[in-house]
Amino acid sequence: MRWSAVLLAFLVVISSSPIMGNGNAGSTTTPHSTGYVLERPSVPNHVLIDQNYNYYSLQKGNADVNVVAFIFTTCPDVCPVITSNLVQAEEKLDGINYQFISITVDPEKDTPQVLRKYMENFGATWPHLTAEIEQLEDVWDDFMISVETTELGNHEHNQEHDENVDNSNVSSVVVLMPDGSASSSEIKPTALSKLETAALQNGWTLNITQSPAGQIVTGINYDDIPQDNSWWWELHTWNETTDMWQNTSDGLESVVDGSLAIAPSSTDDSIIPPAQAEINSFTVMHVNGSTEQVEINQSSALFMTISALQSYTITNHDSIPIVDSINDVIPPADGSWTWQLYYWNENVTNWEESELAIDSIYGKEHIAWAPSSTNVTDIPLPDSKMEHKLGLVLPDGTTELYNGNYFGYRTDISALDHTIHTLEQNDVQFVLENNELASIDNIASEFDLYIWHDMGSFSHWMSTSDDSNETFLMDDSQHYAWVAKGQDTSDLPSPEDNLNDVVDTSTSHSTQTFILDADWKPKIVFTGYDWDVDLFVKDVKKVAGVSSDPGSDGLPGFTFTILLTSIGLAIIATYRND
């Protein structure tokens, strides 16, 4: 009887012990609360990027226990529950040296800024991490997490559209000023540039006045608009479908293709001589009914110069057009230098000095103007244009992103210089005070300076304490922004956004939340999301060493109690039997 009782106690102990079984890929697991005990090696360290765009080492600090969850912010059901569970669990871990970390499985959408908003929505305080996809794939592999991303579609039609736009053959005019500054302008064939070219070629006298509606012609060859406005100079375009002239409301600054004509508004359009087929011309009908028609060769250096430059003076000297000034800079009276024309030689890829007059050189893709004393190698290449953005966030939260175009490689452009240059280039009214922006389009505010912090895929706008006169393009940042007090850059577009790269995806993953020890060995994993927070907290404390290690080979407390009780009963039964 004695041995029967002892055997009974032993069977009770065996029946109370956990049952071992095979778990997920590469690890042996045991049911433990609602989690599963793991036997895996330590997870190696990784450096990812947190919600504040800072680099974050997983194994920083010396926590006794680490909790790692895998989530993505667009997850409609599971991830929000897991995050809420972890928020509740944190409240029950007083006195425990722990570290919580959430890692995204959808880096395409989960930028640091998106993760930060996700944390705010759930009241989460622990780091939420992302990284380049290649880095995250290594992390997922180390945790044996399965992640599947399906591409739902992209904007290929936009990409095809952009690929059809070839900007490599855009003609330009480069200007190198005596002080060494340079600029490049594209050719814009406006009605005004065609009229001015025709006037120089034919010796016409033009009177052009700036009006509230733009520039208008007030006189041609001394035929001036009468004071009673009984007629005015009216612009016409040639309609190739009807083979007729038709007046246009477009101003002189509008870009217009094809042949043009100008005549008094009282003129019968049908008597204006027709445009010649396949010839770009400008026709003038005078008040007395006489007409003049001039062919416009848009590949001439004369037309390119007039169509590209904003400020210049060109006059005929002995019927030869000469550039007298550019940007209000007139050559010195001593003749030490004059404005010299250069053209880009595609064969030798170099600038060459033109020996022909401005109206006698044709078919050059790029031309340049520089002082005749210039070393030709100092003229910037025609493709050395730089574009830097200037962002604005106004007091009401509206945003603007302007292009600031520069020519030639320069590292001496401060944020203040960039602000002035870009706003002037985009015709934006502004006021500066003490090297800071004080007003935009008559909207006064205090503005803070931001730089574009280059971090590859995780580049972002970041505030800077540098004075705008002490931080420089190229050296410190590629782009700058001014942000009104009380606002942030969350809605300010990226200066490097490429809409062609936007891909719509769907993400799914194996839902697992890990509890790791101080050596980063995964000890327990909770699968799914409907697990009990109290049991999760209990397991976190066990791994932290506050209670028994769930992975220990020792006997669990409850089993040990049964063992003692069973042995005691066996001894009593034996004693009574004896």
ROTORMI-77679 format. One line per 5 residues: number of its first residue (from 1); for each residue y, x, z of C-alpha. Coordinates in nm, 2 decimals. Last residue first. Layout:
BEGIN
NUM) Y/X/Z ~ ...
//
This chain:
BEGIN
578) 0.03/0.08/0.90 ~ 0.13/-0.21/0.68 ~ 0.46/-0.25/0.87 ~ 0.54/0.12/0.83 ~ 0.45/0.11/0.46
573) 0.68/-0.20/0.40 ~ 0.96/-0.03/0.60 ~ 0.92/0.29/0.40 ~ 0.92/0.10/0.07 ~ 1.22/-0.11/0.17
568) 1.41/0.21/0.25 ~ 1.30/0.37/-0.08 ~ 1.42/0.06/-0.27 ~ 1.75/0.05/-0.08 ~ 1.82/0.42/-0.14
563) 1.73/0.38/-0.51 ~ 1.94/0.07/-0.55 ~ 2.24/0.25/-0.41 ~ 2.17/0.54/-0.65 ~ 2.17/0.30/-0.94
558) 2.50/0.16/-0.84 ~ 2.66/0.50/-0.79 ~ 2.54/0.63/-1.13 ~ 2.28/0.91/-1.11 ~ 2.39/1.25/-1.23
553) 2.37/1.35/-1.60 ~ 2.74/1.32/-1.63 ~ 2.90/1.17/-1.94 ~ 3.07/0.89/-1.76 ~ 3.22/1.15/-1.52
548) 3.24/1.00/-1.17 ~ 3.58/0.91/-1.04 ~ 3.94/1.07/-1.04 ~ 3.80/1.33/-1.28 ~ 4.04/1.25/-1.57
543) 3.73/1.13/-1.76 ~ 3.66/0.88/-1.48 ~ 4.03/0.77/-1.47 ~ 4.03/0.69/-1.84 ~ 3.70/0.50/-1.80
538) 3.85/0.28/-1.53 ~ 4.16/0.22/-1.74 ~ 3.94/0.10/-2.03 ~ 3.75/-0.13/-1.79 ~ 4.08/-0.27/-1.68
533) 4.20/-0.31/-2.04 ~ 3.89/-0.51/-2.15 ~ 3.81/-0.46/-2.51 ~ 3.89/-0.70/-2.79 ~ 4.02/-0.42/-3.03
528) 3.73/-0.28/-3.22 ~ 3.56/0.03/-3.09 ~ 3.63/0.21/-2.76 ~ 3.52/0.57/-2.77 ~ 3.43/0.78/-2.47
523) 3.40/1.16/-2.40 ~ 3.58/1.32/-2.70 ~ 3.62/1.68/-2.61 ~ 3.99/1.78/-2.60 ~ 3.94/2.04/-2.33
518) 4.13/1.82/-2.08 ~ 3.89/1.53/-2.15 ~ 3.91/1.29/-2.44 ~ 3.93/0.91/-2.45 ~ 3.92/0.78/-2.81
513) 4.03/0.45/-2.96 ~ 3.84/0.34/-3.27 ~ 3.90/0.09/-3.55 ~ 3.73/0.22/-3.86 ~ 3.99/0.21/-4.13
508) 4.16/-0.02/-4.39 ~ 4.47/0.04/-4.60 ~ 4.61/-0.15/-4.89 ~ 4.85/0.02/-5.13 ~ 5.17/-0.04/-5.33
503) 5.28/0.28/-5.50 ~ 5.65/0.40/-5.51 ~ 5.66/0.73/-5.70 ~ 5.87/0.59/-5.99 ~ 6.13/0.48/-5.74
498) 6.23/0.85/-5.68 ~ 6.43/0.88/-5.36 ~ 6.60/1.22/-5.32 ~ 6.93/1.11/-5.17 ~ 6.74/0.89/-4.93
493) 6.91/0.56/-4.89 ~ 7.12/0.48/-4.59 ~ 6.97/0.18/-4.41 ~ 6.84/0.36/-4.11 ~ 7.13/0.60/-4.11
488) 7.30/0.48/-3.79 ~ 7.60/0.28/-3.69 ~ 7.80/0.27/-3.36 ~ 8.06/0.52/-3.49 ~ 8.08/0.52/-3.87
483) 7.84/0.76/-4.05 ~ 7.96/1.03/-4.29 ~ 7.68/1.18/-4.51 ~ 7.59/1.52/-4.64 ~ 7.34/1.66/-4.91
478) 7.17/1.98/-5.00 ~ 7.20/2.12/-4.65 ~ 7.27/2.44/-4.46 ~ 7.29/2.72/-4.72 ~ 7.28/2.51/-5.04
473) 7.59/2.32/-4.94 ~ 7.78/2.46/-4.64 ~ 7.85/2.39/-4.28 ~ 8.16/2.54/-4.12 ~ 8.44/2.32/-4.26
468) 8.26/2.00/-4.16 ~ 8.24/2.13/-3.81 ~ 7.88/2.15/-3.69 ~ 7.76/1.90/-3.44 ~ 7.50/1.76/-3.68
463) 7.34/1.42/-3.72 ~ 7.02/1.40/-3.91 ~ 6.93/1.22/-4.24 ~ 6.57/1.26/-4.33 ~ 6.31/1.47/-4.50
458) 5.95/1.37/-4.41 ~ 5.79/1.42/-4.75 ~ 5.93/1.78/-4.75 ~ 6.11/1.85/-4.42 ~ 6.47/1.90/-4.55
453) 6.72/1.77/-4.31 ~ 7.00/1.59/-4.50 ~ 7.31/1.65/-4.30 ~ 7.52/1.40/-4.09 ~ 7.88/1.41/-4.00
448) 8.02/1.14/-3.76 ~ 8.29/0.90/-3.85 ~ 8.56/0.73/-3.65 ~ 8.70/0.43/-3.83 ~ 8.97/0.31/-4.07
443) 8.88/0.10/-4.37 ~ 9.16/0.16/-4.63 ~ 8.91/0.25/-4.90 ~ 8.75/0.50/-4.66 ~ 8.93/0.62/-4.35
438) 8.91/0.89/-4.09 ~ 8.67/1.14/-4.23 ~ 8.68/1.46/-4.03 ~ 8.84/1.80/-4.09 ~ 9.11/1.73/-3.83
433) 9.21/1.40/-4.01 ~ 9.09/1.31/-4.36 ~ 9.19/0.99/-4.54 ~ 9.00/0.83/-4.83 ~ 9.04/0.64/-5.16
428) 8.73/0.66/-5.38 ~ 8.77/0.75/-5.74 ~ 8.41/0.88/-5.78 ~ 8.52/1.24/-5.85 ~ 8.78/1.22/-5.58
423) 8.51/1.11/-5.33 ~ 8.28/1.38/-5.44 ~ 8.53/1.67/-5.43 ~ 8.69/1.57/-5.10 ~ 8.35/1.53/-4.92
418) 8.20/1.84/-5.08 ~ 8.50/2.05/-4.97 ~ 8.46/1.91/-4.61 ~ 8.08/1.97/-4.62 ~ 8.16/2.33/-4.73
413) 8.12/2.46/-5.08 ~ 8.09/2.84/-5.08 ~ 7.73/2.86/-5.19 ~ 7.78/2.82/-5.56 ~ 7.55/2.82/-5.86
408) 7.73/2.69/-6.17 ~ 7.87/2.34/-6.23 ~ 7.91/2.08/-5.96 ~ 7.85/1.71/-5.95 ~ 7.89/1.50/-5.64
403) 7.70/1.18/-5.67 ~ 7.78/0.90/-5.43 ~ 7.56/0.70/-5.19 ~ 7.71/0.40/-5.03 ~ 7.61/0.20/-4.72
398) 7.72/-0.13/-4.56 ~ 7.68/-0.13/-4.18 ~ 8.01/-0.31/-4.10 ~ 8.17/0.02/-3.98 ~ 8.08/0.19/-4.30
393) 7.78/0.42/-4.36 ~ 7.86/0.67/-4.63 ~ 7.64/0.92/-4.81 ~ 7.75/1.22/-5.02 ~ 7.49/1.34/-5.27
388) 7.46/1.68/-5.44 ~ 7.42/1.74/-5.81 ~ 7.42/2.09/-5.96 ~ 7.47/2.17/-6.33 ~ 7.34/2.50/-6.45
383) 7.22/2.36/-6.79 ~ 7.52/2.48/-7.00 ~ 7.50/2.83/-6.85 ~ 7.80/2.93/-6.65 ~ 8.07/3.15/-6.82
378) 8.08/3.49/-6.65 ~ 7.86/3.65/-6.91 ~ 8.14/3.59/-7.17 ~ 8.37/3.83/-6.98 ~ 8.69/3.63/-6.96
373) 9.02/3.77/-7.10 ~ 9.03/3.49/-7.36 ~ 9.06/3.24/-7.08 ~ 8.77/2.99/-7.09 ~ 8.67/2.68/-7.29
368) 8.30/2.61/-7.36 ~ 8.10/2.44/-7.62 ~ 7.75/2.28/-7.61 ~ 7.54/2.11/-7.88 ~ 7.72/2.28/-8.16
363) 7.72/2.09/-8.49 ~ 8.07/2.16/-8.61 ~ 8.35/2.43/-8.60 ~ 8.65/2.38/-8.81 ~ 8.87/2.15/-8.59
358) 8.88/2.39/-8.30 ~ 8.97/2.68/-8.53 ~ 8.70/2.93/-8.62 ~ 8.63/3.27/-8.47 ~ 8.43/3.12/-8.19
353) 8.32/3.35/-7.90 ~ 7.95/3.34/-7.83 ~ 7.77/3.20/-7.52 ~ 7.40/3.29/-7.49 ~ 7.06/3.15/-7.55
348) 6.99/3.39/-7.84 ~ 6.88/3.12/-8.08 ~ 7.05/2.83/-7.90 ~ 7.40/2.99/-7.95 ~ 7.63/2.80/-7.71
343) 7.99/2.79/-7.84 ~ 8.30/2.95/-7.71 ~ 8.67/2.85/-7.76 ~ 8.95/3.06/-7.60 ~ 9.25/2.94/-7.40
338) 9.50/3.22/-7.41 ~ 9.54/3.54/-7.23 ~ 9.79/3.82/-7.17 ~ 10.03/3.63/-7.39 ~ 10.33/3.73/-7.19
333) 10.42/3.36/-7.16 ~ 10.12/3.30/-6.94 ~ 9.85/3.05/-7.05 ~ 9.91/2.69/-6.93 ~ 9.69/2.54/-6.65
328) 9.76/2.16/-6.62 ~ 9.38/2.09/-6.61 ~ 9.35/2.25/-6.95 ~ 9.66/2.36/-7.14 ~ 9.79/2.45/-7.49
323) 9.47/2.39/-7.69 ~ 9.56/2.45/-8.05 ~ 9.52/2.20/-8.34 ~ 9.60/2.37/-8.68 ~ 9.86/2.20/-8.90
318) 10.10/2.49/-8.86 ~ 10.06/2.45/-8.48 ~ 9.92/2.11/-8.40 ~ 9.91/2.02/-8.03 ~ 9.64/1.98/-7.77
313) 9.72/1.93/-7.41 ~ 9.44/1.87/-7.15 ~ 9.33/1.67/-6.85 ~ 9.02/1.45/-6.86 ~ 8.81/1.67/-7.08
308) 8.49/1.54/-7.25 ~ 8.59/1.32/-7.55 ~ 8.89/1.54/-7.65 ~ 8.69/1.86/-7.63 ~ 8.39/1.71/-7.82
303) 8.62/1.57/-8.09 ~ 8.79/1.90/-8.15 ~ 8.46/2.09/-8.13 ~ 8.34/1.88/-8.42 ~ 8.01/1.69/-8.38
298) 8.18/1.35/-8.37 ~ 8.31/1.40/-8.72 ~ 8.57/1.12/-8.75 ~ 8.67/1.03/-9.11 ~ 9.03/0.93/-9.13
293) 9.17/0.61/-9.30 ~ 9.54/0.55/-9.35 ~ 9.70/0.22/-9.44 ~ 10.03/0.09/-9.57 ~ 10.12/-0.27/-9.48
288) 10.48/-0.20/-9.36 ~ 10.37/-0.24/-9.00 ~ 10.11/0.03/-9.04 ~ 9.73/-0.03/-9.08 ~ 9.54/0.26/-8.91
283) 9.17/0.32/-8.99 ~ 8.93/0.54/-8.79 ~ 8.61/0.65/-8.94 ~ 8.24/0.71/-8.88 ~ 8.08/0.72/-9.22
278) 7.74/0.56/-9.30 ~ 7.90/0.29/-9.51 ~ 8.28/0.31/-9.55 ~ 8.49/0.08/-9.32 ~ 8.67/-0.20/-9.50
273) 9.04/-0.18/-9.58 ~ 9.24/-0.42/-9.34 ~ 9.33/-0.72/-9.56 ~ 9.08/-0.95/-9.39 ~ 9.22/-0.88/-9.05
268) 9.54/-1.07/-9.13 ~ 9.79/-0.87/-8.93 ~ 10.01/-1.03/-8.66 ~ 9.83/-0.82/-8.39 ~ 9.96/-0.50/-8.55
263) 9.67/-0.28/-8.66 ~ 9.40/-0.05/-8.52 ~ 9.07/0.02/-8.68 ~ 8.73/0.15/-8.56 ~ 8.41/0.28/-8.71
258) 8.09/0.31/-8.52 ~ 8.01/0.34/-8.15 ~ 8.25/0.24/-7.87 ~ 8.28/0.38/-7.51 ~ 8.56/0.20/-7.34
253) 8.87/0.39/-7.25 ~ 9.08/0.23/-7.52 ~ 9.01/-0.11/-7.38 ~ 8.76/-0.37/-7.49 ~ 8.91/-0.70/-7.59
248) 8.79/-0.65/-7.95 ~ 8.93/-0.76/-8.28 ~ 8.68/-0.82/-8.56 ~ 8.66/-0.63/-8.89 ~ 8.41/-0.76/-9.15
243) 8.09/-0.65/-9.31 ~ 7.92/-0.95/-9.15 ~ 7.62/-0.76/-9.01 ~ 7.80/-0.42/-8.99 ~ 8.07/-0.56/-8.77
238) 8.35/-0.30/-8.77 ~ 8.55/-0.29/-8.45 ~ 8.92/-0.37/-8.41 ~ 9.19/-0.26/-8.17 ~ 9.53/-0.45/-8.17
233) 9.87/-0.29/-8.15 ~ 10.12/-0.55/-8.04 ~ 10.32/-0.83/-8.20 ~ 10.61/-1.06/-8.11 ~ 10.63/-0.86/-7.79
228) 11.00/-0.94/-7.76 ~ 11.07/-0.57/-7.69 ~ 10.90/-0.47/-8.02 ~ 10.58/-0.26/-8.01 ~ 10.66/0.08/-8.17
223) 10.60/0.19/-8.53 ~ 10.72/0.54/-8.46 ~ 10.42/0.70/-8.63 ~ 10.20/0.49/-8.40 ~ 10.35/0.32/-8.10
218) 10.27/0.13/-7.78 ~ 9.90/0.21/-7.77 ~ 9.75/0.10/-7.43 ~ 9.59/0.28/-7.14 ~ 9.44/0.06/-6.87
213) 9.49/-0.31/-6.76 ~ 9.76/-0.22/-6.51 ~ 9.93/-0.02/-6.79 ~ 9.93/0.35/-6.88 ~ 10.12/0.41/-7.20
208) 10.02/0.58/-7.53 ~ 10.27/0.68/-7.80 ~ 10.10/0.85/-8.09 ~ 10.24/1.06/-8.37 ~ 10.00/1.10/-8.66
203) 9.93/1.44/-8.81 ~ 9.61/1.35/-8.98 ~ 9.36/1.55/-8.79 ~ 9.55/1.53/-8.47 ~ 9.59/1.15/-8.50
198) 9.22/1.10/-8.59 ~ 9.11/1.30/-8.29 ~ 9.35/1.10/-8.07 ~ 9.22/0.77/-8.21 ~ 8.85/0.87/-8.17
193) 8.92/0.99/-7.81 ~ 9.09/0.66/-7.73 ~ 8.81/0.45/-7.87 ~ 8.57/0.64/-7.64 ~ 8.31/0.89/-7.75
188) 8.19/1.02/-7.40 ~ 8.07/1.38/-7.43 ~ 7.94/1.52/-7.10 ~ 8.15/1.73/-6.87 ~ 8.09/2.07/-6.71
183) 8.30/2.24/-6.45 ~ 8.38/2.59/-6.34 ~ 8.59/2.76/-6.08 ~ 8.66/3.13/-6.15 ~ 9.04/3.12/-6.07
178) 9.12/3.14/-6.44 ~ 8.92/2.82/-6.51 ~ 8.58/2.81/-6.68 ~ 8.54/2.48/-6.87 ~ 8.20/2.37/-7.01
173) 8.18/2.09/-7.27 ~ 7.86/1.90/-7.30 ~ 7.61/1.76/-7.54 ~ 7.31/1.58/-7.40 ~ 7.00/1.72/-7.56
168) 6.78/1.77/-7.24 ~ 6.86/1.43/-7.11 ~ 6.56/1.26/-7.28 ~ 6.52/0.91/-7.16 ~ 6.17/0.79/-7.27
163) 6.02/0.92/-6.95 ~ 6.25/0.69/-6.75 ~ 6.12/0.38/-6.93 ~ 5.76/0.49/-6.89 ~ 5.82/0.55/-6.52
158) 5.98/0.21/-6.48 ~ 5.69/0.04/-6.65 ~ 5.45/0.24/-6.43 ~ 5.58/0.07/-6.12 ~ 5.27/0.08/-5.91
153) 4.96/-0.12/-5.84 ~ 4.72/-0.22/-5.56 ~ 4.61/0.13/-5.48 ~ 4.33/0.11/-5.22 ~ 4.33/0.33/-4.91
148) 4.01/0.37/-4.71 ~ 4.00/0.56/-4.38 ~ 3.68/0.65/-4.19 ~ 3.74/0.82/-3.86 ~ 3.50/1.10/-3.76
143) 3.76/1.24/-3.51 ~ 3.77/1.58/-3.69 ~ 3.75/1.40/-4.03 ~ 4.05/1.19/-3.94 ~ 4.25/1.49/-3.83
138) 4.16/1.68/-4.15 ~ 4.26/1.38/-4.36 ~ 4.59/1.37/-4.17 ~ 4.68/1.72/-4.28 ~ 4.61/1.64/-4.65
133) 4.81/1.31/-4.63 ~ 5.12/1.49/-4.51 ~ 5.20/1.40/-4.15 ~ 5.23/1.11/-3.90 ~ 5.25/1.07/-3.53
128) 5.34/0.81/-3.27 ~ 5.42/0.97/-2.94 ~ 5.40/0.77/-2.62 ~ 5.67/0.52/-2.51 ~ 5.54/0.19/-2.65
123) 5.77/-0.11/-2.59 ~ 5.59/-0.30/-2.87 ~ 5.88/-0.36/-3.11 ~ 6.04/-0.03/-3.01 ~ 5.72/0.16/-3.10
118) 5.71/-0.01/-3.44 ~ 6.07/0.08/-3.50 ~ 5.99/0.45/-3.42 ~ 5.69/0.44/-3.65 ~ 5.90/0.32/-3.94
113) 6.15/0.60/-3.88 ~ 5.88/0.85/-3.86 ~ 5.74/0.73/-4.20 ~ 5.45/0.49/-4.19 ~ 5.43/0.37/-4.55
108) 5.26/0.65/-4.73 ~ 5.13/0.79/-4.40 ~ 4.88/0.50/-4.36 ~ 4.61/0.61/-4.11 ~ 4.88/0.66/-3.84
103) 4.81/0.85/-3.52 ~ 4.88/0.71/-3.17 ~ 4.89/0.95/-2.88 ~ 4.86/0.89/-2.50 ~ 4.86/1.18/-2.26
98) 4.73/1.16/-1.90 ~ 4.79/1.32/-1.56 ~ 4.70/1.02/-1.35 ~ 4.91/0.93/-1.04 ~ 5.00/0.60/-1.18
93) 4.76/0.49/-1.46 ~ 4.78/0.11/-1.44 ~ 5.11/0.06/-1.63 ~ 4.98/0.28/-1.91 ~ 4.68/0.04/-1.96
88) 4.92/-0.25/-2.04 ~ 5.10/-0.05/-2.31 ~ 4.76/0.06/-2.44 ~ 4.64/-0.29/-2.47 ~ 4.96/-0.39/-2.66
83) 4.89/-0.10/-2.90 ~ 4.53/-0.21/-2.95 ~ 4.64/-0.57/-3.01 ~ 4.91/-0.47/-3.26 ~ 4.65/-0.25/-3.44
78) 4.39/-0.53/-3.49 ~ 4.61/-0.81/-3.63 ~ 4.85/-0.76/-3.92 ~ 4.82/-0.39/-3.98 ~ 5.15/-0.30/-4.14
73) 5.22/-0.04/-3.87 ~ 4.91/0.16/-3.91 ~ 4.68/0.26/-3.62 ~ 4.45/0.53/-3.49 ~ 4.44/0.57/-3.11
68) 4.41/0.89/-2.91 ~ 4.39/0.90/-2.53 ~ 4.39/1.23/-2.35 ~ 4.28/1.31/-2.00 ~ 4.36/1.59/-1.75
63) 4.68/1.66/-1.94 ~ 4.78/2.03/-1.98 ~ 5.07/2.03/-2.22 ~ 5.06/2.04/-2.60 ~ 4.72/1.98/-2.75
58) 4.83/1.74/-3.02 ~ 5.12/1.97/-3.12 ~ 5.42/1.77/-3.23 ~ 5.68/1.87/-3.49 ~ 5.99/1.66/-3.46
53) 6.09/1.39/-3.70 ~ 6.18/1.15/-3.41 ~ 5.87/0.94/-3.46 ~ 5.64/1.24/-3.44 ~ 5.53/1.49/-3.70
48) 5.19/1.66/-3.68 ~ 5.06/2.00/-3.55 ~ 4.68/1.99/-3.52 ~ 4.45/2.13/-3.25 ~ 4.08/2.13/-3.29
43) 3.87/1.85/-3.15 ~ 3.63/1.98/-2.88 ~ 3.26/1.93/-2.95 ~ 3.09/1.59/-2.93 ~ 2.87/1.41/-2.69
38) 3.01/1.06/-2.67 ~ 2.99/0.78/-2.42 ~ 3.05/0.44/-2.57 ~ 3.32/0.19/-2.46 ~ 3.28/-0.17/-2.34
33) 3.16/-0.05/-2.00 ~ 2.94/0.24/-2.11 ~ 2.69/0.19/-2.39 ~ 2.55/0.54/-2.46 ~ 2.63/0.75/-2.77
28) 2.47/1.05/-2.94 ~ 2.71/1.20/-3.20 ~ 2.69/1.30/-3.57 ~ 2.80/0.98/-3.73 ~ 2.79/0.69/-3.49
23) 2.55/0.63/-3.21 ~ 2.17/0.67/-3.15 ~ 2.03/0.54/-2.82 ~ 2.00/0.61/-2.45 ~ 1.93/0.32/-2.21
18) 2.14/0.34/-1.89 ~ 1.94/0.34/-1.57 ~ 1.86/0.02/-1.37 ~ 1.50/-0.02/-1.50 ~ 1.42/0.33/-1.41
13) 1.54/0.29/-1.05 ~ 1.35/-0.04/-1.01 ~ 1.03/0.13/-1.14 ~ 1.07/0.41/-0.88 ~ 1.10/0.16/-0.60
8) 0.79/-0.02/-0.71 ~ 0.60/0.31/-0.72 ~ 0.71/0.38/-0.36 ~ 0.58/0.04/-0.26 ~ 0.25/0.09/-0.43
3) 0.21/0.43/-0.27 ~ 0.23/0.29/0.08 ~ 0.00/0.00/0.00
//
